[in-house]
């Protein structure tokens, strides 16, 4: 089996401008917080996979940076900053569209997740997704990932 290219190398090769800078920022954060496997394409916590990263032509004809965290995010919390983070997470829930590339993979869209107290019954295999996140989105993703560490969320 051929060794995969490091995620940073793929980002530098396939992405440009702000998309490249934001992707590299997120990857550096994930590495510093020990969320990535060795080559950086898969996200782990406590030794278990909790998401993935991809650079591909998925919804357009150009390469895009995709980040899919796959935790239920059923976490308690209070305060206005927390409320903003809940709204952010809910805005990025990926409702299953059953396109030809995923039909059958996700058991006819029966993926149920609870994200910050809100229940979803028809999500993709990873309940949230981020495509070419801007700098503000990257900062919010970092906050979500830190919640995992700070709350010792079980996966």
N, C-alpha and C positions, 0 to 999 in steps of 0.2 A: 504494500500500500504506500503510495506516495505521501510524503510529508506535506501538510498544508502550509501555505504561506502565512506569515504572521499577519494579524488583522491590521496592524499599523502600516505594514508594507502595502497591503491591498488598498487601504484608505489613501495613502500617498500616490498610488498608481492610478486609481480609478476616480477619485473625487477631487474637486477643486474648490477654491474660495472658502466661503463661510461654511459650506457643508463639510468640507475637509477639516477645517479648524475645529468645528463643533464636535465632529466624530472623534477626532484625536483627543480633545478635551475629555469627552466621556470615557473613552478607553483608558486614558491615563488615570482618571478617578477610579474606574473599576479595577484596574491593576493595583493601585495603591491600597484599595480596600479588599483585595483578595477575592474578587468576584469572578475572575476570568480563568478559564483553563489556560494551558501553556501557550497555545497559538492565538488565543483571544476570541475565538468565534463562539464559544459557549459560556454561559453565565452560570456560576455555581454559588451555593451557599451551604456550608456545613457538609461539603462533599456531594451534594445532590444538585442535579441540573435544575435551574429555575428560569431558563430562557435562552435565547440565542440572538446572534447578530448576523446580518447578511449585507452584502453589497451586491446588488443585482438589478437587472431590468425587470421590475415586477409590475408596476402600474404605469410605466412610461417607457420611452425608447432610450432613456439615458440611465446610467448607473445611479442607484439611490442607496442611501444608508438606512437600514432597517434595524430596529431594536425591539425585541418582543420579550418582556418579562412575563413569566408565567406563575405568579403567586396569586392566591385568592385575595390578599390584602384585606382580610377581615380583622382590622386593627382598631382599637379604641383610642380616642384622643379628643382633646378639647382645645379651644382657642381659635382665634381668627386665622392664624397662619395654617393651622391644621385644617380648618374649613376650606381655605383656598386650595390646599393640596388635595383634599377630597374632590373638589370640583374639577381640578386639573386631571386627576386620575379618571373620573367618570367621563370626562370629555374625550379620553383616549381609549375607551373600551372599544374593542373591535368586534362588532356584531357580525356573525358569520354570513357571508354572501353566497356561499356554496358555488363559487366559480369552479370551472373545470379543473383547475389545479389543486383544489382541496376537497372536492366532492368525494365522499366516502372516507376520507382521512379522519374527519372529525365526527364520525358516527351520526351523520345527518343532523349536524348542528345541535347536538344535545350536551354541549359543554356548559355546565353550570358553575358559576363563580359568584362569590360574595366579595364585593370590593367596597371597603369602608362602609359596611352596613347595607349596601344596596345590592339586591340580588339580580343576577342576569342568567337567563336560561338558554341563550343562543349566541355564544361567543365562539371565536376561533379557538384553536387549541391553546394559544396564549391569550389571555383575556384583554391585554392592552397591547397597542403597537404604536411605534413612533417612527415616522418616515422623515428623513432629513431634518432632525430637530434643530431649531434655532437655539441661540445661546440661552434664552430664558427657559425654554423647554429642557435643555440639558441641565440647568440648575435645579429645576423641579424634579427631574429624574434622579439626580444625585440625592435630593432630600428623601425621595421614596426609598432609594437603596439604603440610605442611612437608617431609615426606620426599621428596616430588616435587622440590621446589626444592633441597634439600640434596644429594640423590643424583643430580640432573640426569637423572632418569628419561626415557628416550625414550618417546614416545607413538606 
